[in-house]
């Protein structure tokens, strides 16, 4: 993929390095000369420009990008970059960094955002993932499709522990995308059995979350969750 990243601070450079390692072409756009440090990520293409300026994005050939990442430390800038990328250049995928939790509600498809990444939400999800067994944890929201990435860590009481995946009647609009077992990441196949302690990672719509919880953890798990809230 060809990926443009607006903001070459620590976050932007870290994303760029990870993408380059995975074989992608990366363009870093930075408006502050003091932050222009090509030696930090020499494999990337660097541009000194304001990503909020339409002419700068045209010169950067943003229309040829598969993904744009708005990764600056300013939410206003990230929203403008996202909107321009989607509406003016028809970039297929726009990912935006949310710096302040109170601004998260703005990062929607109306502003061109497909995926909003909020550090407080991610940190909260990681905390919940570390301590929560037997409940559904929302890890990420995909704005454009109205779907969520959710995880469930299986307790010994889960009804399908020890059974193959093809015996689990998942609801509609739900896909099991990975099984995390210890330090391993498994691509699920129908004949794979699930085990106590497995973390099942699903993509599903919001309205299907309770149905997924009911299937994977048992029908009474939904009621228990409501009572604990």
C-alpha positions in Angstrom: 0.0 0.0 0.0 0.9 3.6 -0.4 0.3 5.4 2.9 0.5 9.1 3.7 0.9 10.2 7.3 0.2 13.7 8.4 2.4 14.6 11.4 6.0 13.3 11.8 6.2 13.4 15.6 6.8 10.3 17.7 3.5 8.8 16.8 3.7 9.5 13.0 7.3 8.2 12.8 6.4 5.1 14.8 3.5 4.3 12.5 5.8 4.9 9.5 8.5 2.6 10.7 6.0 -0.2 11.4 4.4 0.1 8.0 7.8 0.2 6.2 8.9 -3.0 8.0 5.7 -4.6 6.6 6.6 -3.6 3.1 4.5 -0.5 2.5 5.4 2.8 0.9 5.2 5.7 3.3 5.0 9.5 2.8 5.4 11.7 5.9 4.0 15.2 5.7 5.2 17.6 8.3 4.7 21.4 8.5 7.3 22.3 11.2 10.9 22.4 9.9 12.3 21.4 13.3 10.3 18.2 13.1 11.6 17.3 9.6 14.0 14.5 10.4 14.4 12.2 7.4 17.3 10.4 9.2 14.8 9.0 11.7 12.9 7.2 9.0 15.2 7.2 5.9 13.1 4.7 4.0 10.1 7.1 3.9 9.5 10.0 1.6 9.4 13.3 3.5 7.6 16.5 2.6 7.7 19.8 4.4 4.1 21.1 3.9 0.9 22.0 5.7 -1.4 18.9 5.4 -4.4 21.3 5.8 -3.6 23.1 2.5 -5.2 21.6 -0.6 -2.3 22.6 -2.8 0.1 20.8 -0.5 -1.9 17.6 -0.7 -2.1 17.8 -4.4 1.7 18.1 -4.6 1.9 15.1 -2.4 -0.3 13.2 -4.8 -2.7 12.2 -2.1 -5.1 10.8 -4.7 -2.7 7.9 -5.3 -2.7 6.9 -1.7 -4.5 3.8 -0.4 -4.6 5.1 3.2 -4.1 8.4 4.9 -3.3 8.6 8.6 -4.0 11.9 10.4 -1.5 11.6 13.3 -0.8 15.1 14.5 -1.2 16.2 18.1 -4.0 18.6 17.1 -7.5 17.2 16.8 -8.6 20.1 14.6 -5.8 19.4 12.1 -6.6 15.7 12.1 -10.2 16.4 11.3 -9.4 18.8 8.4 -6.8 16.3 7.0 -9.4 13.5 7.2 -12.1 15.5 5.5 -9.8 16.7 2.7 -8.4 13.2 2.1 -11.9 11.7 1.8 -13.8 14.4 0.0 -11.2 16.0 -2.3 -9.0 13.0 -3.0 -11.3 10.0 -2.5 -8.8 8.1 -0.3 -10.3 4.7 0.3 -9.2 4.5 4.0 -8.7 7.3 6.5 -7.4 6.7 10.0 -7.4 9.5 12.5 -5.7 10.0 15.8 -7.9 11.4 18.6 -5.8 13.3 21.1 -8.6 14.5 23.5 -11.2 12.1 24.6 -13.9 14.7 24.7 -13.5 15.3 20.9 -14.0 11.6 19.9 -17.6 12.2 19.0 -16.5 14.4 16.1 -14.4 11.7 14.4 -17.1 10.2 12.2 -17.6 9.5 8.5 -19.1 13.0 8.2 -15.6 14.2 8.7 -14.1 11.5 6.4 -12.9 9.3 9.2 -13.1 5.5 8.7 -11.2 4.5 11.9 -10.7 6.8 14.9 -8.0 5.8 17.3 -8.4 7.2 20.8 -5.5 6.6 23.1 -7.7 6.6 26.2 -10.1 4.1 24.6 -7.2 1.9 23.5 -5.6 2.0 26.9 -8.9 1.2 28.6 -9.5 -1.7 26.2 -6.0 -3.1 27.0 -6.7 -2.8 30.7 -10.0 -4.6 30.3 -8.4 -7.2 28.1 -5.8 -7.9 30.8 -8.3 -8.3 33.7 -11.6 -9.3 32.1 -12.4 -13.0 31.6 -16.0 -13.9 30.7 -17.1 -10.7 29.1 -17.1 -8.9 25.8 -14.6 -6.0 25.4 -14.9 -3.5 22.6 -11.4 -2.9 21.2 -12.0 -0.6 18.2 -14.8 0.9 16.2 -14.9 1.1 12.4 -17.0 4.2 11.7 -17.8 3.7 8.1 -19.2 0.1 8.4 -20.7 0.7 11.9 -18.8 -2.4 13.0 -16.6 -3.1 16.0 -13.6 -5.2 16.8 -14.4 -7.0 20.0 -12.7 -9.6 22.2 -13.9 -12.3 24.5 -11.6 -14.3 26.8 -13.2 -17.7 27.5 -13.8 -18.8 31.1 -14.0 -22.5 31.9 -17.8 -22.2 32.0 -18.2 -21.1 28.4 -20.6 -23.5 26.7 -18.4 -24.4 23.6 -15.0 -24.9 25.3 -13.4 -28.0 23.9 -15.7 -28.0 20.8 -14.7 -27.2 17.2 -15.6 -23.8 15.8 -18.1 -25.2 13.3 -20.3 -26.1 16.3 -20.5 -22.4 17.5 -23.7 -20.8 15.9 -22.5 -17.3 15.4 -25.1 -14.7 14.7 -25.4 -12.8 11.4 -23.0 -9.8 10.7 -20.3 -11.5 12.8 -16.9 -12.9 11.9 -14.3 -14.6 14.0 -11.0 -13.2 12.7 -8.4 -14.5 15.2 -7.8 -16.6 18.3 -5.2 -15.4 20.7 -3.8 -18.4 22.6 -0.9 -17.6 24.9 1.7 -16.0 22.7 0.2 -17.4 19.5 -2.1 -15.8 17.0 -4.2 -18.4 15.3 -6.2 -18.0 12.1 -9.4 -19.8 12.9 -10.6 -22.8 10.8 -13.9 -24.7 11.3 -12.3 -27.7 12.8 -10.2 -25.8 15.4 -11.3 -26.5 19.0 -11.6 -23.5 21.4 -10.0 -23.7 24.8 -10.3 -22.1 28.2 -8.3 -18.9 28.3 -8.5 -18.3 24.5 -9.2 -14.7 23.5 -11.6 -14.7 20.5 -11.4 -11.7 18.3 -14.6 -10.8 16.4 -15.7 -8.2 13.9 -19.5 -7.6 14.4 -22.1 -4.8 14.2 -23.0 -3.0 17.5 -26.5 -4.5 17.5 -25.0 -8.1 17.4 -22.6 -7.7 20.3 -25.1 -9.0 22.9 -26.0 -11.9 20.6 -22.3 -12.8 20.3 -21.9 -12.6 24.1 -24.9 -14.9 24.5 -23.6 -17.5 22.1 -20.0 -17.6 23.3 -20.5 -17.1 27.0 -24.0 -18.5 27.5 -27.5 -16.9 27.4 -27.3 -15.8 31.1 -24.1 -13.8 30.4 -26.1 -10.9 28.9 -28.3 -10.5 31.9 -25.3 -10.7 34.3 -23.6 -8.0 32.4 -26.6 -5.7 32.5 -26.9 -6.2 36.3 -23.3 -5.3 36.8 -23.6 -2.0 35.0 
